[in-house]
Amino acid sequence: MAKVELTRHLYEYFPRLSEIDLDVDAPNVAGVIAELERRIPGFAFYVCDERGRLRQHVNIFVGDEMITDRRSLMDTVEDGTRVLIMQALSGG
């Protein structure tokens, strides 16, 4: 199972995230997003566009590496790996 971590900002939009287990059994990043969507409806569209591509201001790390496949999200997720999903915030 992957150990999913999210930046605090995402908890503001999806408060229920703090109530659920974020360990996910998935072979790739797309599977992680799909499982989070199953648990928290609306999550996938928040981080991905209507084509399923990662939104511009969202980054996902598998282990210490940023994913390379932002279109189909097929980067492999090994058992026990940390998956960090973060939304970049901007402003001035």
PDB file of N, CA, C and O in Angstrom:
ATOM      1  N   MET A   1       0.833  -1.192   0.000  1.00  0.00           N
ATOM      2  CA  MET A   1       0.000   0.000   0.000  1.00  0.00           C
ATOM      3  C   MET A   1       0.872   1.248   0.000  1.00  0.00           C
ATOM      4  O   MET A   1       1.892   1.305   0.686  1.00  0.00           O
ATOM      5  N   ALA A   2       0.467   2.230  -0.764  1.00  0.00           N
ATOM      6  CA  ALA A   2       1.142   3.521  -0.778  1.00  0.00           C
ATOM      7  C   ALA A   2       0.641   4.350   0.393  1.00  0.00           C
ATOM      8  O   ALA A   2      -0.523   4.253   0.783  1.00  0.00           O
ATOM      9  N   LYS A   3       1.512   5.150   0.939  1.00  0.00           N
ATOM     10  CA  LYS A   3       1.158   6.036   2.036  1.00  0.00           C
ATOM     11  C   LYS A   3       0.993   7.437   1.456  1.00  0.00           C
ATOM     12  O   LYS A   3       1.977   8.117   1.167  1.00  0.00           O
ATOM     13  N   VAL A   4      -0.252   7.859   1.288  1.00  0.00           N
ATOM     14  CA  VAL A   4      -0.540   9.145   0.661  1.00  0.00           C
ATOM     15  C   VAL A   4      -0.468  10.255   1.696  1.00  0.00           C
ATOM     16  O   VAL A   4      -1.023  10.144   2.790  1.00  0.00           O
ATOM     17  N   GLU A   5       0.225  11.327   1.331  1.00  0.00           N
ATOM     18  CA  GLU A   5       0.295  12.533   2.154  1.00  0.00           C
ATOM     19  C   GLU A   5      -0.185  13.694   1.300  1.00  0.00           C
ATOM     20  O   GLU A   5       0.069  13.744   0.097  1.00  0.00           O
ATOM     21  N   LEU A   6      -0.878  14.623   1.935  1.00  0.00           N
ATOM     22  CA  LEU A   6      -1.419  15.789   1.239  1.00  0.00           C
ATOM     23  C   LEU A   6      -0.997  17.049   1.969  1.00  0.00           C
ATOM     24  O   LEU A   6      -0.825  17.041   3.188  1.00  0.00           O
ATOM     25  N   THR A   7      -0.831  18.121   1.229  1.00  0.00           N
ATOM     26  CA  THR A   7      -0.541  19.389   1.885  1.00  0.00           C
ATOM     27  C   THR A   7      -1.790  19.872   2.630  1.00  0.00           C
ATOM     28  O   THR A   7      -2.912  19.545   2.243  1.00  0.00           O
ATOM     29  N   ARG A   8      -1.596  20.632   3.673  1.00  0.00           N
ATOM     30  CA  ARG A   8      -2.689  21.108   4.526  1.00  0.00           C
ATOM     31  C   ARG A   8      -3.763  21.828   3.721  1.00  0.00           C
ATOM     32  O   ARG A   8      -4.945  21.739   4.052  1.00  0.00           O
ATOM     33  N   HIS A   9      -3.377  22.522   2.692  1.00  0.00           N
ATOM     34  CA  HIS A   9      -4.336  23.287   1.888  1.00  0.00           C
ATOM     35  C   HIS A   9      -5.461  22.391   1.356  1.00  0.00           C
ATOM     36  O   HIS A   9      -6.616  22.811   1.305  1.00  0.00           O
ATOM     37  N   LEU A  10      -5.129  21.180   0.968  1.00  0.00           N
ATOM     38  CA  LEU A  10      -6.148  20.276   0.431  1.00  0.00           C
ATOM     39  C   LEU A  10      -7.163  19.864   1.496  1.00  0.00           C
ATOM     40  O   LEU A  10      -8.316  19.576   1.177  1.00  0.00           O
ATOM     41  N   TYR A  11      -6.739  19.837   2.754  1.00  0.00           N
ATOM     42  CA  TYR A  11      -7.660  19.498   3.843  1.00  0.00           C
ATOM     43  C   TYR A  11      -8.713  20.588   4.034  1.00  0.00           C
ATOM     44  O   TYR A  11      -9.817  20.306   4.500  1.00  0.00           O
ATOM     45  N   GLU A  12      -8.384  21.820   3.682  1.00  0.00           N
ATOM     46  CA  GLU A  12      -9.364  22.910   3.776  1.00  0.00           C
ATOM     47  C   GLU A  12     -10.507  22.697   2.798  1.00  0.00           C
ATOM     48  O   GLU A  12     -11.663  22.967   3.124  1.00  0.00           O
ATOM     49  N   TYR A  13     -10.196  22.218   1.613  1.00  0.00           N
ATOM     50  CA  TYR A  13     -11.227  21.968   0.597  1.00  0.00           C
ATOM     51  C   TYR A  13     -11.958  20.651   0.827  1.00  0.00           C
ATOM     52  O   TYR A  13     -13.122  20.500   0.454  1.00  0.00           O
ATOM     53  N   PHE A  14     -11.262  19.701   1.444  1.00  0.00           N
ATOM     54  CA  PHE A  14     -11.846  18.379   1.682  1.00  0.00           C
ATOM     55  C   PHE A  14     -11.628  17.996   3.144  1.00  0.00           C
ATOM     56  O   PHE A  14     -10.771  17.162   3.438  1.00  0.00           O
ATOM     57  N   PRO A  15     -12.383  18.588   4.060  1.00  0.00           N
ATOM     58  CA  PRO A  15     -12.172  18.335   5.491  1.00  0.00           C
ATOM     59  C   PRO A  15     -12.295  16.856   5.864  1.00  0.00           C
ATOM     60  O   PRO A  15     -11.682  16.410   6.834  1.00  0.00           O
ATOM     61  N   ARG A  16     -13.065  16.111   5.115  1.00  0.00           N
ATOM     62  CA  ARG A  16     -13.257  14.687   5.422  1.00  0.00           C
ATOM     63  C   ARG A  16     -11.952  13.893   5.279  1.00  0.00           C
ATOM     64  O   ARG A  16     -11.843  12.784   5.803  1.00  0.00           O
ATOM     65  N   LEU A  17     -10.979  14.447   4.582  1.00  0.00           N
ATOM     66  CA  LEU A  17      -9.697  13.767   4.429  1.00  0.00           C
ATOM     67  C   LEU A  17      -9.065  13.431   5.776  1.00  0.00           C
ATOM     68  O   LEU A  17      -8.394  12.408   5.910  1.00  0.00           O
ATOM     69  N   SER A  18      -9.277  14.279   6.761  1.00  0.00           N
ATOM     70  CA  SER A  18      -8.681  14.029   8.076  1.00  0.00           C
ATOM     71  C   SER A  18      -9.368  12.883   8.810  1.00  0.00           C
ATOM     72  O   SER A  18      -8.875  12.421   9.839  1.00  0.00           O
ATOM     73  N   GLU A  19     -10.499  12.423   8.290  1.00  0.00           N
ATOM     74  CA  GLU A  19     -11.263  11.352   8.941  1.00  0.00           C
ATOM     75  C   GLU A  19     -11.030   9.979   8.317  1.00  0.00           C
ATOM     76  O   GLU A  19     -11.507   8.976   8.848  1.00  0.00           O
ATOM     77  N   ILE A  20     -10.316   9.916   7.216  1.00  0.00           N
ATOM     78  CA  ILE A  20     -10.180   8.642   6.506  1.00  0.00           C
ATOM     79  C   ILE A  20      -8.728   8.197   6.428  1.00  0.00           C
ATOM     80  O   ILE A  20      -7.803   8.995   6.572  1.00  0.00           O
ATOM     81  N   ASP A  21      -8.557   6.916   6.200  1.00  0.00           N
ATOM     82  CA  ASP A  21      -7.241   6.318   6.004  1.00  0.00           C
ATOM     83  C   ASP A  21      -6.739   6.694   4.614  1.00  0.00           C
ATOM     84  O   ASP A  21      -7.466   6.552   3.631  1.00  0.00           O
ATOM     85  N   LEU A  22      -5.517   7.166   4.531  1.00  0.00           N
ATOM     86  CA  LEU A  22      -4.958   7.566   3.239  1.00  0.00           C
ATOM     87  C   LEU A  22      -3.939   6.561   2.703  1.00  0.00           C
ATOM     88  O   LEU A  22      -3.157   6.892   1.812  1.00  0.00           O
ATOM     89  N   ASP A  23      -3.939   5.346   3.233  1.00  0.00           N
ATOM     90  CA  ASP A  23      -3.130   4.285   2.642  1.00  0.00           C
ATOM     91  C   ASP A  23      -3.920   3.705   1.474  1.00  0.00           C
ATOM     92  O   ASP A  23      -5.084   3.335   1.627  1.00  0.00           O
ATOM     93  N   VAL A  24      -3.288   3.630   0.316  1.00  0.00           N
ATOM     94  CA  VAL A  24      -3.975   3.248  -0.911  1.00  0.00           C
ATOM     95  C   VAL A  24      -3.224   2.114  -1.602  1.00  0.00           C
ATOM     96  O   VAL A  24      -1.999   2.150  -1.720  1.00  0.00           O
ATOM     97  N   ASP A  25      -3.959   1.120  -2.053  1.00  0.00           N
ATOM     98  CA  ASP A  25      -3.381   0.031  -2.820  1.00  0.00           C
ATOM     99  C   ASP A  25      -3.633   0.323  -4.295  1.00  0.00           C
ATOM    100  O   ASP A  25      -4.751   0.164  -4.786  1.00  0.00           O
ATOM    101  N   ALA A  26      -2.585   0.753  -4.998  1.00  0.00           N
ATOM    102  CA  ALA A  26      -2.722   1.115  -6.414  1.00  0.00           C
ATOM    103  C   ALA A  26      -1.384   0.885  -7.111  1.00  0.00           C
ATOM    104  O   ALA A  26      -0.330   1.075  -6.505  1.00  0.00           O
ATOM    105  N   PRO A  27      -1.420   0.478  -8.381  1.00  0.00           N
ATOM    106  CA  PRO A  27      -0.174   0.202  -9.105  1.00  0.00           C
ATOM    107  C   PRO A  27       0.503   1.453  -9.663  1.00  0.00           C
ATOM    108  O   PRO A  27       1.685   1.427 -10.006  1.00  0.00           O
ATOM    109  N   ASN A  28      -0.257   2.550  -9.752  1.00  0.00           N
ATOM    110  CA  ASN A  28       0.285   3.773 -10.352  1.00  0.00           C
ATOM    111  C   ASN A  28      -0.436   4.991  -9.789  1.00  0.00           C
ATOM    112  O   ASN A  28      -1.381   4.863  -9.011  1.00  0.00           O
ATOM    113  N   VAL A  29       0.020   6.171 -10.191  1.00  0.00           N
ATOM    114  CA  VAL A  29      -0.548   7.416  -9.678  1.00  0.00           C
ATOM    115  C   VAL A  29      -2.021   7.554 -10.072  1.00  0.00           C
ATOM    116  O   VAL A  29      -2.824   8.038  -9.275  1.00  0.00           O
ATOM    117  N   ALA A  30      -2.384   7.142 -11.274  1.00  0.00           N
ATOM    118  CA  ALA A  30      -3.793   7.200 -11.691  1.00  0.00           C
ATOM    119  C   ALA A  30      -4.667   6.390 -10.739  1.00  0.00           C
ATOM    120  O   ALA A  30      -5.769   6.815 -10.394  1.00  0.00           O
ATOM    121  N   GLY A  31      -4.186   5.240 -10.319  1.00  0.00           N
ATOM    122  CA  GLY A  31      -4.925   4.411  -9.381  1.00  0.00           C
ATOM    123  C   GLY A  31      -5.050   5.057  -8.016  1.00  0.00           C
ATOM    124  O   GLY A  31      -6.079   4.917  -7.355  1.00  0.00           O
ATOM    125  N   VAL A  32      -4.017   5.764  -7.587  1.00  0.00           N
ATOM    126  CA  VAL A  32      -4.073   6.487  -6.308  1.00  0.00           C
ATOM    127  C   VAL A  32      -5.161   7.550  -6.374  1.00  0.00           C
ATOM    128  O   VAL A  32      -5.983   7.661  -5.464  1.00  0.00           O
ATOM    129  N   ILE A  33      -5.166   8.332  -7.452  1.00  0.00           N
ATOM    130  CA  ILE A  33      -6.170   9.388  -7.613  1.00  0.00           C
ATOM    131  C   ILE A  33      -7.572   8.783  -7.677  1.00  0.00           C
ATOM    132  O   ILE A  33      -8.501   9.315  -7.069  1.00  0.00           O
ATOM    133  N   ALA A  34      -7.731   7.692  -8.398  1.00  0.00           N
ATOM    134  CA  ALA A  34      -9.041   7.041  -8.523  1.00  0.00           C
ATOM    135  C   ALA A  34      -9.536   6.558  -7.166  1.00  0.00           C
ATOM    136  O   ALA A  34     -10.719   6.693  -6.855  1.00  0.00           O
ATOM    137  N   GLU A  35      -8.645   5.998  -6.360  1.00  0.00           N
ATOM    138  CA  GLU A  35      -9.053   5.514  -5.040  1.00  0.00           C
ATOM    139  C   GLU A  35      -9.406   6.679  -4.118  1.00  0.00           C
ATOM    140  O   GLU A  35     -10.357   6.585  -3.342  1.00  0.00           O
ATOM    141  N   LEU A  36      -8.658   7.763  -4.195  1.00  0.00           N
ATOM    142  CA  LEU A  36      -9.000   8.941  -3.380  1.00  0.00           C
ATOM    143  C   LEU A  36     -10.337   9.525  -3.827  1.00  0.00           C
ATOM    144  O   LEU A  36     -11.117   9.997  -3.000  1.00  0.00           O
ATOM    145  N   GLU A  37     -10.600   9.497  -5.114  1.00  0.00           N
ATOM    146  CA  GLU A  37     -11.889   9.963  -5.636  1.00  0.00           C
ATOM    147  C   GLU A  37     -13.030   9.090  -5.114  1.00  0.00           C
ATOM    148  O   GLU A  37     -14.105   9.594  -4.789  1.00  0.00           O
ATOM    149  N   ARG A  38     -12.794   7.795  -5.037  1.00  0.00           N
ATOM    150  CA  ARG A  38     -13.823   6.892  -4.522  1.00  0.00           C
ATOM    151  C   ARG A  38     -14.142   7.220  -3.057  1.00  0.00           C
ATOM    152  O   ARG A  38     -15.294   7.153  -2.630  1.00  0.00           O
ATOM    153  N   ARG A  39     -13.114   7.569  -2.309  1.00  0.00           N
ATOM    154  CA  ARG A  39     -13.302   7.874  -0.890  1.00  0.00           C
ATOM    155  C   ARG A  39     -13.819   9.289  -0.653  1.00  0.00           C
ATOM    156  O   ARG A  39     -14.603   9.528   0.265  1.00  0.00           O
ATOM    157  N   ILE A  40     -13.374  10.221  -1.489  1.00  0.00           N
ATOM    158  CA  ILE A  40     -13.743  11.642  -1.363  1.00  0.00           C
ATOM    159  C   ILE A  40     -14.177  12.147  -2.733  1.00  0.00           C
ATOM    160  O   ILE A  40     -13.348  12.651  -3.490  1.00  0.00           O
ATOM    161  N   PRO A  41     -15.465  12.020  -3.068  1.00  0.00           N
ATOM    162  CA  PRO A  41     -15.941  12.482  -4.380  1.00  0.00           C
ATOM    163  C   PRO A  41     -15.595  13.960  -4.622  1.00  0.00           C
ATOM    164  O   PRO A  41     -15.788  14.815  -3.758  1.00  0.00           O
ATOM    165  N   GLY A  42     -15.084  14.222  -5.813  1.00  0.00           N
ATOM    166  CA  GLY A  42     -14.688  15.570  -6.188  1.00  0.00           C
ATOM    167  C   GLY A  42     -13.186  15.796  -6.109  1.00  0.00           C
ATOM    168  O   GLY A  42     -12.671  16.769  -6.661  1.00  0.00           O
ATOM    169  N   PHE A  43     -12.484  14.902  -5.426  1.00  0.00           N
ATOM    170  CA  PHE A  43     -11.046  15.080  -5.260  1.00  0.00           C
ATOM    171  C   PHE A  43     -10.309  15.004  -6.600  1.00  0.00           C
ATOM    172  O   PHE A  43      -9.439  15.828  -6.879  1.00  0.00           O
ATOM    173  N   ALA A  44     -10.652  14.030  -7.415  1.00  0.00           N
ATOM    174  CA  ALA A  44      -9.949  13.842  -8.690  1.00  0.00           C
ATOM    175  C   ALA A  44     -10.079  15.073  -9.582  1.00  0.00           C
ATOM    176  O   ALA A  44      -9.103  15.496 -10.201  1.00  0.00           O
ATOM    177  N   PHE A  45     -11.273  15.646  -9.651  1.00  0.00           N
ATOM    178  CA  PHE A  45     -11.444  16.821 -10.516  1.00  0.00           C
ATOM    179  C   PHE A  45     -10.739  18.039  -9.941  1.00  0.00           C
ATOM    180  O   PHE A  45     -10.412  18.968 -10.679  1.00  0.00           O
ATOM    181  N   TYR A  46     -10.504  18.048  -8.660  1.00  0.00           N
ATOM    182  CA  TYR A  46      -9.772  19.164  -8.057  1.00  0.00           C
ATOM    183  C   TYR A  46      -8.297  19.124  -8.459  1.00  0.00           C
ATOM    184  O   TYR A  46      -7.687  20.174  -8.663  1.00  0.00           O
ATOM    185  N   VAL A  47      -7.719  17.928  -8.573  1.00  0.00           N
ATOM    186  CA  VAL A  47      -6.301  17.829  -8.913  1.00  0.00           C
ATOM    187  C   VAL A  47      -6.053  17.542 -10.391  1.00  0.00           C
ATOM    188  O   VAL A  47      -4.948  17.761 -10.887  1.00  0.00           O
ATOM    189  N   CYS A  48      -7.071  17.053 -11.096  1.00  0.00           N
ATOM    190  CA  CYS A  48      -6.932  16.744 -12.524  1.00  0.00           C
ATOM    191  C   CYS A  48      -7.997  17.493 -13.331  1.00  0.00           C
ATOM    192  O   CYS A  48      -9.069  17.818 -12.820  1.00  0.00           O
ATOM    193  N   ASP A  49      -7.681  17.758 -14.590  1.00  0.00           N
ATOM    194  CA  ASP A  49      -8.655  18.438 -15.445  1.00  0.00           C
ATOM    195  C   ASP A  49      -9.662  17.437 -16.020  1.00  0.00           C
ATOM    196  O   ASP A  49      -9.653  16.260 -15.660  1.00  0.00           O
ATOM    197  N   GLU A  50     -10.521  17.915 -16.909  1.00  0.00           N
ATOM    198  CA  GLU A  50     -11.583  17.075 -17.471  1.00  0.00           C
ATOM    199  C   GLU A  50     -11.043  15.936 -18.339  1.00  0.00           C
ATOM    200  O   GLU A  50     -11.773  14.989 -18.633  1.00  0.00           O
ATOM    201  N   ARG A  51      -9.785  16.014 -18.748  1.00  0.00           N
ATOM    202  CA  ARG A  51      -9.161  14.949 -19.530  1.00  0.00           C
ATOM    203  C   ARG A  51      -8.374  13.967 -18.657  1.00  0.00           C
ATOM    204  O   ARG A  51      -7.792  13.007 -19.162  1.00  0.00           O
ATOM    205  N   GLY A  52      -8.361  14.213 -17.356  1.00  0.00           N
ATOM    206  CA  GLY A  52      -7.630  13.346 -16.441  1.00  0.00           C
ATOM    207  C   GLY A  52      -6.168  13.698 -16.297  1.00  0.00           C
ATOM    208  O   GLY A  52      -5.410  12.953 -15.676  1.00  0.00           O
ATOM    209  N   ARG A  53      -5.759  14.822 -16.862  1.00  0.00           N
ATOM    210  CA  ARG A  53      -4.369  15.270 -16.759  1.00  0.00           C
ATOM    211  C   ARG A  53      -4.192  16.077 -15.477  1.00  0.00           C
ATOM    212  O   ARG A  53      -5.103  16.778 -15.037  1.00  0.00           O
ATOM    213  N   LEU A  54      -3.028  15.968 -14.899  1.00  0.00           N
ATOM    214  CA  LEU A  54      -2.741  16.711 -13.680  1.00  0.00           C
ATOM    215  C   LEU A  54      -2.824  18.205 -13.955  1.00  0.00           C
ATOM    216  O   LEU A  54      -2.267  18.695 -14.938  1.00  0.00           O
ATOM    217  N   ARG A  55      -3.512  18.915 -13.096  1.00  0.00           N
ATOM    218  CA  ARG A  55      -3.637  20.367 -13.266  1.00  0.00           C
ATOM    219  C   ARG A  55      -2.265  21.029 -13.130  1.00  0.00           C
ATOM    220  O   ARG A  55      -1.362  20.496 -12.486  1.00  0.00           O
ATOM    221  N   GLN A  56      -2.131  22.193 -13.745  1.00  0.00           N
ATOM    222  CA  GLN A  56      -0.857  22.898 -13.836  1.00  0.00           C
ATOM    223  C   GLN A  56      -0.228  23.179 -12.474  1.00  0.00           C
ATOM    224  O   GLN A  56       0.988  23.064 -12.321  1.00  0.00           O
ATOM    225  N   HIS A  57      -1.037  23.543 -11.491  1.00  0.00           N
ATOM    226  CA  HIS A  57      -0.487  23.943 -10.196  1.00  0.00           C
ATOM    227  C   HIS A  57      -0.544  22.827  -9.149  1.00  0.00           C
ATOM    228  O   HIS A  57      -0.540  23.091  -7.947  1.00  0.00           O
ATOM    229  N   VAL A  58      -0.597  21.594  -9.614  1.00  0.00           N
ATOM    230  CA  VAL A  58      -0.566  20.439  -8.715  1.00  0.00           C
ATOM    231  C   VAL A  58       0.683  19.630  -9.034  1.00  0.00           C
ATOM    232  O   VAL A  58       0.989  19.385 -10.201  1.00  0.00           O
ATOM    233  N   ASN A  59       1.390  19.223  -8.012  1.00  0.00           N
ATOM    234  CA  ASN A  59       2.560  18.362  -8.184  1.00  0.00           C
ATOM    235  C   ASN A  59       2.370  17.108  -7.354  1.00  0.00           C
ATOM    236  O   ASN A  59       1.788  17.149  -6.270  1.00  0.00           O
ATOM    237  N   ILE A  60       2.861  15.998  -7.869  1.00  0.00           N
ATOM    238  CA  ILE A  60       2.805  14.724  -7.154  1.00  0.00           C
ATOM    239  C   ILE A  60       4.203  14.130  -7.146  1.00  0.00           C
ATOM    240  O   ILE A  60       4.873  14.052  -8.175  1.00  0.00           O
ATOM    241  N   PHE A  61       4.625  13.715  -5.964  1.00  0.00           N
ATOM    242  CA  PHE A  61       5.905  13.053  -5.792  1.00  0.00           C
ATOM    243  C   PHE A  61       5.656  11.609  -5.382  1.00  0.00           C
ATOM    244  O   PHE A  61       4.826  11.341  -4.514  1.00  0.00           O
ATOM    245  N   VAL A  62       6.365  10.690  -5.996  1.00  0.00           N
ATOM    246  CA  VAL A  62       6.371   9.289  -5.587  1.00  0.00           C
ATOM    247  C   VAL A  62       7.758   9.070  -5.001  1.00  0.00           C
ATOM    248  O   VAL A  62       8.764   9.130  -5.707  1.00  0.00           O
ATOM    249  N   GLY A  63       7.793   8.818  -3.707  1.00  0.00           N
ATOM    250  CA  GLY A  63       9.080   8.815  -3.027  1.00  0.00           C
ATOM    251  C   GLY A  63       9.617  10.239  -3.053  1.00  0.00           C
ATOM    252  O   GLY A  63       8.921  11.178  -2.668  1.00  0.00           O
ATOM    253  N   ASP A  64      10.840  10.395  -3.501  1.00  0.00           N
ATOM    254  CA  ASP A  64      11.454  11.736  -3.582  1.00  0.00           C
ATOM    255  C   ASP A  64      11.439  12.312  -4.987  1.00  0.00           C
ATOM    256  O   ASP A  64      12.008  13.376  -5.228  1.00  0.00           O
ATOM    257  N   GLU A  65      10.790  11.615  -5.920  1.00  0.00           N
ATOM    258  CA  GLU A  65      10.812  12.032  -7.318  1.00  0.00           C
ATOM    259  C   GLU A  65       9.460  12.576  -7.774  1.00  0.00           C
ATOM    260  O   GLU A  65       8.420  11.962  -7.537  1.00  0.00           O
ATOM    261  N   MET A  66       9.491  13.748  -8.437  1.00  0.00           N
ATOM    262  CA  MET A  66       8.267  14.274  -9.023  1.00  0.00           C
ATOM    263  C   MET A  66       7.874  13.381 -10.200  1.00  0.00           C
ATOM    264  O   MET A  66       8.733  12.936 -10.962  1.00  0.00           O
ATOM    265  N   ILE A  67       6.576  13.122 -10.344  1.00  0.00           N
ATOM    266  CA  ILE A  67       6.138  12.259 -11.438  1.00  0.00           C
ATOM    267  C   ILE A  67       6.488  12.900 -12.782  1.00  0.00           C
ATOM    268  O   ILE A  67       6.568  14.123 -12.904  1.00  0.00           O
ATOM    269  N   THR A  68       6.691  12.057 -13.772  1.00  0.00           N
ATOM    270  CA  THR A  68       7.045  12.547 -15.105  1.00  0.00           C
ATOM    271  C   THR A  68       5.864  12.485 -16.066  1.00  0.00           C
ATOM    272  O   THR A  68       5.837  13.205 -17.064  1.00  0.00           O
ATOM    273  N   ASP A  69       4.893  11.633 -15.772  1.00  0.00           N
ATOM    274  CA  ASP A  69       3.742  11.455 -16.663  1.00  0.00           C
ATOM    275  C   ASP A  69       2.540  12.222 -16.125  1.00  0.00           C
ATOM    276  O   ASP A  69       1.719  11.671 -15.391  1.00  0.00           O
ATOM    277  N   ARG A  70       2.444  13.489 -16.493  1.00  0.00           N
ATOM    278  CA  ARG A  70       1.352  14.345 -16.014  1.00  0.00           C
ATOM    279  C   ARG A  70       0.075  14.155 -16.833  1.00  0.00           C
ATOM    280  O   ARG A  70      -0.978  14.669 -16.455  1.00  0.00           O
ATOM    281  N   ARG A  71       0.152  13.431 -17.943  1.00  0.00           N
ATOM    282  CA  ARG A  71      -1.023  13.229 -18.809  1.00  0.00           C
ATOM    283  C   ARG A  71      -1.837  12.006 -18.412  1.00  0.00           C
ATOM    284  O   ARG A  71      -3.039  12.116 -18.170  1.00  0.00           O
ATOM    285  N   SER A  72      -1.206  10.857 -18.343  1.00  0.00           N
ATOM    286  CA  SER A  72      -1.962   9.639 -18.035  1.00  0.00           C
ATOM    287  C   SER A  72      -1.694   9.117 -16.624  1.00  0.00           C
ATOM    288  O   SER A  72      -2.342   8.169 -16.180  1.00  0.00           O
ATOM    289  N   LEU A  73      -0.746   9.727 -15.921  1.00  0.00           N
ATOM    290  CA  LEU A  73      -0.452   9.415 -14.519  1.00  0.00           C
ATOM    291  C   LEU A  73      -0.075   7.953 -14.306  1.00  0.00           C
ATOM    292  O   LEU A  73      -0.493   7.330 -13.331  1.00  0.00           O
ATOM    293  N   MET A  74       0.714   7.416 -15.222  1.00  0.00           N
ATOM    294  CA  MET A  74       1.082   6.003 -15.157  1.00  0.00           C
ATOM    295  C   MET A  74       2.394   5.749 -14.413  1.00  0.00           C
ATOM    296  O   MET A  74       2.914   4.635 -14.458  1.00  0.00           O
ATOM    297  N   ASP A  75       2.934   6.750 -13.736  1.00  0.00           N
ATOM    298  CA  ASP A  75       4.127   6.512 -12.918  1.00  0.00           C
ATOM    299  C   ASP A  75       3.816   5.415 -11.906  1.00  0.00           C
ATOM    300  O   ASP A  75       2.763   5.427 -11.268  1.00  0.00           O
ATOM    301  N   THR A  76       4.732   4.476 -11.766  1.00  0.00           N
ATOM    302  CA  THR A  76       4.546   3.316 -10.894  1.00  0.00           C
ATOM    303  C   THR A  76       4.594   3.722  -9.423  1.00  0.00           C
ATOM    304  O   THR A  76       5.368   4.591  -9.021  1.00  0.00           O
ATOM    305  N   VAL A  77       3.743   3.066  -8.634  1.00  0.00           N
ATOM    306  CA  VAL A  77       3.728   3.257  -7.184  1.00  0.00           C
ATOM    307  C   VAL A  77       4.011   1.899  -6.549  1.00  0.00           C
ATOM    308  O   VAL A  77       3.213   0.969  -6.665  1.00  0.00           O
ATOM    309  N   GLU A  78       5.144   1.798  -5.885  1.00  0.00           N
ATOM    310  CA  GLU A  78       5.530   0.547  -5.223  1.00  0.00           C
ATOM    311  C   GLU A  78       4.879   0.474  -3.838  1.00  0.00           C
ATOM    312  O   GLU A  78       4.547   1.493  -3.233  1.00  0.00           O
ATOM    313  N   ASP A  79       4.709  -0.745  -3.363  1.00  0.00           N
ATOM    314  CA  ASP A  79       4.156  -0.964  -2.030  1.00  0.00           C
ATOM    315  C   ASP A  79       5.031  -0.287  -0.983  1.00  0.00           C
ATOM    316  O   ASP A  79       6.252  -0.438  -0.994  1.00  0.00           O
ATOM    317  N   GLY A  80       4.401   0.459  -0.080  1.00  0.00           N
ATOM    318  CA  GLY A  80       5.118   1.141   0.991  1.00  0.00           C
ATOM    319  C   GLY A  80       5.694   2.490   0.615  1.00  0.00           C
ATOM    320  O   GLY A  80       6.307   3.154   1.450  1.00  0.00           O
ATOM    321  N   THR A  81       5.508   2.907  -0.625  1.00  0.00           N
ATOM    322  CA  THR A  81       6.044   4.185  -1.091  1.00  0.00           C
ATOM    323  C   THR A  81       5.176   5.351  -0.622  1.00  0.00           C
ATOM    324  O   THR A  81       3.953   5.234  -0.543  1.00  0.00           O
ATOM    325  N   ARG A  82       5.814   6.461  -0.315  1.00  0.00           N
ATOM    326  CA  ARG A  82       5.092   7.677   0.034  1.00  0.00           C
ATOM    327  C   ARG A  82       4.711   8.400  -1.250  1.00  0.00           C
ATOM    328  O   ARG A  82       5.541   8.588  -2.139  1.00  0.00           O
ATOM    329  N   VAL A  83       3.437   8.807  -1.338  1.00  0.00           N
ATOM    330  CA  VAL A  83       2.955   9.604  -2.461  1.00  0.00           C
ATOM    331  C   VAL A  83       2.496  10.938  -1.881  1.00  0.00           C
ATOM    332  O   VAL A  83       1.557  10.983  -1.087  1.00  0.00           O
ATOM    333  N   LEU A  84       3.154  12.015  -2.274  1.00  0.00           N
ATOM    334  CA  LEU A  84       2.826  13.344  -1.788  1.00  0.00           C
ATOM    335  C   LEU A  84       2.105  14.107  -2.881  1.00  0.00           C
ATOM    336  O   LEU A  84       2.624  14.265  -3.985  1.00  0.00           O
ATOM    337  N   ILE A  85       0.905  14.583  -2.571  1.00  0.00           N
ATOM    338  CA  ILE A  85       0.124  15.386  -3.502  1.00  0.00           C
ATOM    339  C   ILE A  85       0.078  16.798  -2.942  1.00  0.00           C
ATOM    340  O   ILE A  85      -0.360  17.018  -1.812  1.00  0.00           O
ATOM    341  N   MET A  86       0.535  17.751  -3.746  1.00  0.00           N
ATOM    342  CA  MET A  86       0.573  19.124  -3.257  1.00  0.00           C
ATOM    343  C   MET A  86       0.070  20.096  -4.314  1.00  0.00           C
ATOM    344  O   MET A  86       0.292  19.914  -5.511  1.00  0.00           O
ATOM    345  N   GLN A  87      -0.600  21.113  -3.847  1.00  0.00           N
ATOM    346  CA  GLN A  87      -1.059  22.171  -4.727  1.00  0.00           C
ATOM    347  C   GLN A  87      -0.203  23.391  -4.476  1.00  0.00           C
ATOM    348  O   GLN A  87      -0.052  23.832  -3.337  1.00  0.00           O
ATOM    349  N   ALA A  88       0.352  23.929  -5.535  1.00  0.00           N
ATOM    350  CA  ALA A  88       1.155  25.139  -5.401  1.00  0.00           C
ATOM    351  C   ALA A  88       0.229  26.327  -5.174  1.00  0.00           C
ATOM    352  O   ALA A  88      -0.776  26.480  -5.867  1.00  0.00           O
ATOM    353  N   LEU A  89       0.564  27.144  -4.226  1.00  0.00           N
ATOM    354  CA  LEU A  89      -0.211  28.349  -3.946  1.00  0.00           C
ATOM    355  C   LEU A  89       0.568  29.546  -4.455  1.00  0.00           C
ATOM    356  O   LEU A  89       1.794  29.589  -4.351  1.00  0.00           O
ATOM    357  N   SER A  90      -0.142  30.511  -5.003  1.00  0.00           N
ATOM    358  CA  SER A  90       0.539  31.700  -5.497  1.00  0.00           C
ATOM    359  C   SER A  90      -0.193  32.933  -4.985  1.00  0.00           C
ATOM    360  O   SER A  90      -1.323  32.859  -4.502  1.00  0.00           O
ATOM    361  N   GLY A  91       0.439  33.988  -5.098  1.00  0.00           N
ATOM    362  CA  GLY A  91      -0.149  35.251  -4.638  1.00  0.00           C
ATOM    363  C   GLY A  91       0.958  36.218  -4.307  1.00  0.00           C
ATOM    364  O   GLY A  91       2.142  35.902  -4.430  1.00  0.00           O
ATOM    365  N   GLY A  92       0.568  37.381  -3.893  1.00  0.00           N
ATOM    366  CA  GLY A  92       1.622  38.347  -3.605  1.00  0.00           C
ATOM    367  C   GLY A  92       1.205  39.373  -2.627  1.00  0.00           C
ATOM    368  O   GLY A  92       1.991  40.257  -2.286  1.00  0.00           O
TER     369      GLY A  92
END
